[in-house]
Amino acid sequence: MPKDHLNTVFKGALILSISSLVAKILSAVYRIPLQNMVGNTGFYVYQQIYPLYGIGMTFALNGFPNFISKLVAEQPDETSKSLIARRAFHILSGLSLVVFFGLQLGATWIAAHMGDVNLAPIISAVAWMFVFMPWLATGRGYYQGKFLMGPTAVSQLIEQVVRVAIIIMAAYFSVRLGWDNYRMGTWAMSSAPLAAICSSLIFTAFGLRYLLAPAPAPTHPLPSYRKLTKRFVIEGGTLCLVAAVVILLQLVDSFTVMRGLVHQGQLPEVAKALKGVYDRGQPLVQLGLVVATAFSATLLPALTDALAKRQPIEFKRQTQAMVHVSLALSMAATVGLVALMPQINRLLFGSLEGTTALRIYIISILFAALITTYTSVLQSLNEYTAMIIGIIAGLATKVLANYIFVVHYGINGASAVTVLSLAVMFAVMWLGSPEDLQQVLLESGYLIKLLALSAVMGIVVILSCHQITALVGPILANTRGMAGIITVIGVLIGVLVFVAGAVYVRLFTIREWLVLPYGKRLIKAVAKGKEHHS
């Protein structure tokens, strides 16, 4: 690959990574004010249908665009690229119409199986988003296939900003005008198609020129619609499945948690509120994953470059750095959130309800981050078998066990099964990955050092919080303001303990420190400290 072209690829990947990071933060953060405004039951109504939106946007944003970009990149000339994009659009249009009509006609049936028929209008509202999915996915995929990431990045940000603005407005008017929770949910989920329309405008010129204008004569043979559809289902479907892992688990929750709580003996209104409490964990996990995977993702271009240049030693080093950084950040985020959960729950959501369930749920960050990292490496190696089997095994675990655990253990049981499902996914992927990739976790006593360091950090943070609580008294400690102060102090103590401990036990190599923010400064500071003492 020429150097100029490689620089373009790296810059494009960086632009897309930054926009994706901003979009993910927005997607996680808005749910906290939403829950505060509409309460547990209102949050339940929104979260029950959210997985349907999440799956649609995964298709439109990650899975199918990545596959279409591969198809476009394979073509030898501009005419072939535009024609393959046109065929992809036709196939996706057929698939999306099937989903759209399925959701519209089956809305009442789906809502009934979720345990709440009042959700039907909200399902109908979100279904309209799938009408715009082919336009978005094809536009994004076409430009990504030409290594132009700007249009995808801009459309991604527009979609999130418009959607979040409409949701917060719907919550505000719901409180101001006294709407019921289902009317609020319908307006909130109408944000999905409206945001899709706005983000689709970025691809208007592309669509008019390449998708709707008369097709030019082909210059090279193109795969038939039959072969292309088969590739869409197998290759594109796999990419969508990988990208939607966490959302698919949430979809299982939508069908089982509410019904399981009612079967346990809870009144329907109580069950709805409890499901809303359980759903508090989702934005926390999402934020934790942003932290855990953002910096390791910066290594992906280098990983791809090493593979393209057939440099196995460099590829292994980059893989090790990526896995080690992702695992360390996810472990630190998990242990820190578990230790601070009572204060975080009080600060963000105004109560201590469901603290135990949230503590269990937060462990998802650890396994979800590892799955994200390993799937990136396995995809670069074109190793799909372990990924597919792992995802199917994890989803099967969730489907088979969730309802039973909810009936017996309530929302604690649902949290435990989510963690178990992700652990099963990762275990299968790890066991099915190449031996070199398996060894990355076990080399140099890294895992033992990380576990010991994380345990020390967790204990210090918990003891510090207890000490502050004892000093200020239980009444003041239970206020939202003091919960915020304790959380900030706990985070600072946790970061200091973890970083100092990581330096002391030599958890990271120099290459791995350089990936982290301020890593270069820390290396210089440690080196100066050694010179000063010598």
N, C-alpha and C positions, 0 to 999 in steps of 0.2 A: 504494500500500500504506500503510495507517494507521501512524502512528509507533509505537504500542504493539505492533502486530503485527510491525513490522519489528524492534523490539528483541527480541521473543520469538524471531524467526528467528535473529538474530545470536547471542543467548545460547545457543540450541540448537546452532548451528553450532560455537560455542566449546566447549561441553560435549563434543560428539561428536569434535571435533578433539583435545581433551586425552585422552579415553579411547582414541582411535585411536592417538595418539602413545605412550601407555603400553603399549598392546597390541603395537605394532610393536617397541618396545624389548625387551619381554619375549620376543617371538617371535624376535628376533635373538640376544639374550644367552644364552638357555638352551642353545643349540647348542654354545657354547664349553665349559662343564663337561661336557656330554654327550660331546663328542669326547675330552676328557681322560679320562673314565671308561671309555669302551668302545673307544677306539683308532680307528685309521684304517678298519679293516675293519668294525667295529661302526657307525661313522659312515656308511660307504658303505651298509650295509643300511638304515639309517633314511632317508638322503637319497634312495635310489632310489625310495622310495614316497612321500616327502614331497610331490612335486608333485601327486599325486592328492588328498591332503588339502587342499593349498593351493588347488587349483581349486575344490573343494567349498566351502571357506570363503569364497572370493571370491564365489561365487554367492550364498551365504547371508548374507554380510556387506555386500557392496558392490553388485554388479551387479544382482541381482533386487530387493533392497530399494529401491534408487534408482529402478528402473523402477516398482515397485508404488507407491512414494510419489507418483510422478507421476500414476499412475492414480487414486489416492485423492484427491489434491489437485484433480483435474479434476471430481470429482463435486459436485453442488450441495447435497446434504443428507446427514445422518448415515446414513440408511437406505441410500442409494445407495453411500456409502463402505463400509459394512459388507458390502453385497452384492458390490461389485466385489472386495473383499478375499477374500471367500468363493470367488468364481470363480477368482481368481488362485491361491488355495490348491489348488483342484481341479486346475488345469492343471499347477502345479508338482509336485503329488503324482504325476501321471502321468509327468512327465519324470524325477523322481527315482527312481521305481520302475524305469523303463527302465535308468537308470544303475546302480542297485543290483544288479539281476539280471544286467546285462551284466558288471559287475565280479566278482560271485560266480561266475557260470558261466564267465567267461573268464579267471579268475585265473591258472590254469596257463598258458594261451596267452600272456597278457600277460607273465608272469614269464619264460617261455621266450624271448620276443622282446626282453626286457631282458638276456638272456644268463645268467639265474640262476633256475632253476625253484624253488629253495628260498624265493624271495620270495612264492610263491603264498599261504601263510597270512596274510602281512602285508597283502596286497592285499584278501583276504577280510575282515580285521579293519577296515580303514579304510572299506570299502564301506558299513558300517552307518551311518556318519555321514550319508550321503545320505538315509536314511529320515527324519531330523529336519530336513533342509534346508528343506522347504516351510513347516513350522511357524515356524522361525526367520526365514526371509526374509519371510514374510507379516506376522508380528508386527512386525518391524522396519520394514518398508515402510509398514504401516498407521499406526504412530505418527509416523514421519517425514513422512508425507503430511499429518498434522495438526500438523506443526511441533513435535512432542514428542520430543526426542532422548534424554531420560533413559533410557527402557527399552532403547533400542539401545545406549547407552553402557554401562549396567550389564551387559547380557547379553554384550557384547563383552569386558569385563574378566573376568567370571566364566568365560567360555569359555577365555580365555588362561591364567588363573591355575590352573584345574583341570587343563588339559591339560599345562602345564609341570610342575606338581607330580607328576602321574602319570608323565611321561617321566623325570624325574630319579629318582623312586622305582624305576622299572623298571631304569634304568642302575645304581643302587646295588645292588639285589638281584641283578642280573646279575653284577656284580663279586663280591659277597659269597657268592653261592650257586653260582657257576661256570656260569651259563647259557651256552649258545652264542649267537652273535650274532643268529641268526634268531628264537630264542625271545625274546630281549630286544626285537628289532624288533617282534614281534607284540604284546607287552605295551605297548610305547611307542606304537604306532599305535592300540591299543585306547583310548588317551586321547582320540582324536578323537570317537567316538560318545559316550563317557562325559561329555566336556566339553559336547558338544552337548545331551545330556539335561539337564545342570545349567543351562545358559544358557537352555534352552527353558522352564524353570519360571517365568521372568519373565513369559512370555506365557500362562500357564495361564488366568487370568481372561479375557483377551482371546479365547483359543481356544474356551473353553467357551461364551462369550456370542455370539461372532460367526461361528465356523467350524463348531461342532458342534451348536449349538442349532437348532431349526426356523427356516427362513429367513422373514423378514418379507415382506410383499407389496411389490413395487417401487413407488416413487413416481415414477420417471422411467425412460425406456427405457435399457437397458444394452446394450453391445456383445455380440454373440453370442459363444459359446465359440470358434467358428471364427475370427472377426476378432480376438478377444483372443489366441488362440494364435499367430496370425500376428504380432501386435505383440510378443508375448513372444519369439518366435524372432528377429525382425529388430531391434527396438529394445532389448529386454532382452538379447538375445545380443550386441549391439554393446557395451553397457555392461560385460557380463561379460568380453568379449574385451579391452577396454581395461584393465580392472582386473587381468586375469590375465597381462599381457604377459610379465613376467619369469619367472613360474611356468611358463608354456608353454615357454619356452626351456629351463628346467630339466627339463621333461618329455622334451624331445628328447634332452637329455643322458642321461637315464635309459635311453633305448633305444639310444643310439649309443656312449657313451664306453667302457663296460665291454667291449662287443663289439669296438669298434675297437682297444682296447688288446690284447685277445686275438689279433685278426687281425694286429696288429703283431708278435706273437711273445712277448708277456708270458704268464707262467703265470697261470691264473685267480685264484689267491690274491694274486699280485702286482698284477694288474689291479684287483682289488677295493680293495686298499690305496691304489693310486694314485688311483682314483676318490674315495676318502675324503679324500685330500690335496687334490684338486681342489675338493671340496665345501667346504673351509674358506673359500673365497672368498664363499660365499653369505651367511653372517651378517655378514661385513665390508661387503659391498655393501648389505645391508639396513640396517645401522647408518648407513652413509654417506648413504643415501637419506633416512633419518629426519632427519638433520641438514640435508640439502640442501633438503628440501621442507617442513619443519615451519613455518618462519617465513614463507615465501612463501604458504603456505596461509591465513595470517591475512588476506591481502588478498582472498580469494575473495568474502566477503560484500560488500565494497565494490565489487568488480567487478560482481557481480550487481545491486547497487543502482544503479550507474551505467548499466547496460544497461536496467534497468526504467524508469529516469527519462529514458531516451533522451538521455544526455549523452555524445556520442562522444569529446569531448576528454578528459573525466574517465576514460572507459573506457580510452582509449589510455594515459593516464598510469598508471593502476592496472596495466594489462597490462605496460607497460614495467618498472614497479617489480617486479612479480611475476617476470618473466623474468630481469631483471638480478640480483635477489637469489638466485634459485634457481641460476642459472648460476655466479655467483661462489662460492656456498657449495659447490656440487658440484665445481667446479674446484679449490677450496682443499682439500676433503676428498680428492679423487682424487690430486692431486699430493703432499699430505702423507702419505697411506697408501702411495703408491708409494715415496716417499723413505724411509719408516720400515719398509717391509715386512719386511726381515730381522729387525729387533728385535721387531716385532709378531707375526710368525710364531713366533719363539722364545718370547715372553712368553705368548701365548694358547694355542699348540698344542704347545709343548715341543720343536720341531725346526725346521730350516730347509728341510725338504722342500717342494718345489713353489713356492719363493719367486718364481721367474720367472713361472710360470703365474698365481700370485696377483697379481703386479704387472700383468700384462696384464688379468686378470679385473676388477681394481679400476677400470679405465677405464670399465667399464659404468656406474658411478655417474653419470658426466658425462652420458651419453646418456639413461639411464633417468630422471634428474631433468628433463631438457629435455622428454622425451616426456610425463612426468606433468604438467608445467606447461602445455605446449601443448595437451594433450588437455582440461585443465580449461577453458582459454580457448575452444577450438573447441566444446566441449560447450555452454558458455554462449551461443555464437553459433548453436547447432544446425547446425554444420558437421561432418557425420559422414563424408563421402566420403573426405577425405584421411586421416582416422584409420584407417578400415577398410582402404584400399589400402595404407597404410604398414605396418600390423600384418601383413597378409597377405604383403607383400613381405619383411618382416623374418623372419617365420616360415619362409617358403619358402627364404630364404638359409640359415637354420640347418639346416633339414631336408636340403637338397641338399648342403651343404658339410661338415657336422660330422663325419660318419663318415670321409670322405676325409682331412680335416685331422688327425683323431685317429690314423688309421693311419700317416700320414707324420710327424706332429710331436708325438704323444702329447697329454698334457693341456695343453701350451702351445697346441696347435692348437685344442682345444676352447674355451679362453679367448679366443683370437683371433677365432673365428667368433661367439662370443657378442657381443663388442664390435662386430664388423662388422654383425651382424644388427640390433642396436640403432641403429647409425649409419644403416643403410639405412632403418629405420622413421622415425627423426627426419628424415632428408633428404626423404623422400616427404611427411611431414606438413608440413614447413616450406615446401616448394615448392608444396604444394596449399593452403596457408593464405592468407587475404587479404593483400594487399600491405602494409597497415599493420602486420600481425603479423610479416611477414617483415623489415620494416625495423627492428623493435625491437632485433634483434641487431646491426645494422650502424650504428646512430646514434652520433654523437659520438666515434667511434674507440673505443667501449667494448670491443670484442672484442680489439683490439690492446693496449690498456692491461692488460686482464685476463690475456692470454697472457704478456706481458712480466713482469708482477708475479708470476704463478704460477711462471714459470721461475726468477726470482730467489729466490723463497721456497724452491723445491725444491732449488736449488744450495746455499743457505745451510744448510738442514736437513741435507743429505747431508754437507757439509763439517764441520758441527758434530758429527755422529755419528761420523765418521771420526776427528776430533780427540779426542773422549772415549774412543773405542776404543783409540787409540794411547796415551793417558795411563794407562788402567787395565790395558792388556795384553790380548792375545787370549784368554787362559784365563778371566779374570774377566769379560770382555765377553761370553763365550758362555754365561754362567749366566742363568737366568731372571730372577733378581732384578735384575742389572745391565741386562738387556734392558728391564725395566720402567722403571728409572731413566732410561736413554737415551731411551726412548719419551716419557716425561713431559717431559723437557728439550727433546726435538725438537719436541713439540707446542707447548710454550710459545714456543719460538723462532719456529716457523712462524706462530703466531697474531700475535705481535708484529710480525714482518716484513710479514705480509699486511695487517694493520690500518694500520700506519704507511705502507706503500706505497699503500694505497687512499686514505688521507687526502691524501698527497703528490700523487698523479696525478689526484685528484678523480674516483675511479672511480664513486662513487655520488652521486645528488642527495640533498638533505636529506630528501625523502619516503622515499627508499630506506634511508637511515641509520636513520630512525625505526622501520622494520620490524624491524631487527636488535636483539638483546638489548644493552642498555647503549648503544644508538645515540644516544639523547637526551643522555646524560651525555657521550659523546665529542664531540658537536657543541658542547656548552657548554664543554668543556675546550679544544677547538681555538679557539673564539671568545675565551676568556679569554687563551689563549696569544698570539693575534694582538694583543689589546689591550695586553698586557704588553710586547710587542716594539715596538709603535708609539709 
